[in-house]
Amino acid sequence: MSSRPSNVARSRRAVELLDVQPTDRVIELGCGPGVAIAALAARAAQGFVVGVDHSAVMVEHARRRNKAAVKTHRVRLVQGPVETLSIDGGPFDAAIAINTIGMWPDPPARLRDIARLLRPGGRIALVGQPRRPGATAADSETVGRDLVGLLSEAGIEHVRTEMLDLNPPAAWVLGRTPRAALDDQRD
Ligand SMILES: C[S@@+](CC[C@H](N)C(=O)[O-])C[C@H]1O[C@@H](n2cnc3c(N)ncnc32)[C@H](O)[C@@H]1O
């Protein structure tokens, strides 16, 4: 499902906008079959990319798609739920989650967990594209507003939105972790 051409275009465009640098450490949550992981690893050529997904089937797809980078330890794939994130290799420079956050329990709590994996000022991007038949650009705007709300609720700062020119558009929302720790907001 997630390797449909429209989903591939969404993942690649979402990664382009994240402005990944060659030495960046990046984590993707709900990585599905690893399309964005491949695009992230191509950019973070001297860095490190971690993909997390709770589906064993998806992790296996991602592993096959990123076989060479997994072999050279530039990509690590972790099977498990975002609810119990325990990831070595940080702090990360950036995190991304594409069309998955709506499936998570307590998204603001999960976003605070993710923020703790990032360096201060690290980037966190959420992408949402309405998938129901007949979805319109207005639906995408609503998705974007919801994502902005989630990031703000999680204490993520400097939030901005772009619309990816897809059909329907995908909302791409970026924020930065605060320079001070989020520990006092731990729940
Ligand atoms: C619609 S797919 C999107 C996959 C990929 N991000 C993309 O855009 O192609 C959602 C993915 O999120 C994963 N997922 C959903 N809930 C999750 C959770 N609580 N923890 C980890 N992964 C989750 C699913 O297994 C699935 O691979």
The ligand as a Gaussian input file, in Angstrom:
#p B3LYP/6-31G(d) Opt

LIG

0 1
 C       -0.112000       4.773000       6.248000
 S        1.383000       3.984000       6.663000
 C        2.571000       5.202000       6.189000
 C        3.911000       4.619000       5.967000
 C        4.998000       5.608000       5.499000
 N        5.248000       6.620000       6.507000
 C        4.589000       6.248000       4.199000
 O        4.156000       7.392000       4.174000
 O        4.717000       5.551000       3.168000
 C        1.434000       4.125000       8.444000
 C        2.561000       3.345000       9.069000
 O        2.611000       3.642000      10.455000
 C        2.835000       2.449000      11.173000
 N        2.308000       2.618000      12.538000
 C        1.021000       2.890000      12.898000
 N        0.912000       3.002000      14.222000
 C        2.158000       2.809000      14.741000
 C        2.685000       2.796000      16.062000
 N        1.899000       3.006000      17.138000
 N        4.001000       2.561000      16.233000
 C        4.808000       2.339000      15.153000
 N        4.356000       2.334000      13.874000
 C        3.056000       2.569000      13.659000
 C        2.110000       1.385000      10.359000
 O        2.584000       0.069000      10.619000
 C        2.392000       1.826000       8.937000
 O        3.561000       1.264000       8.421000

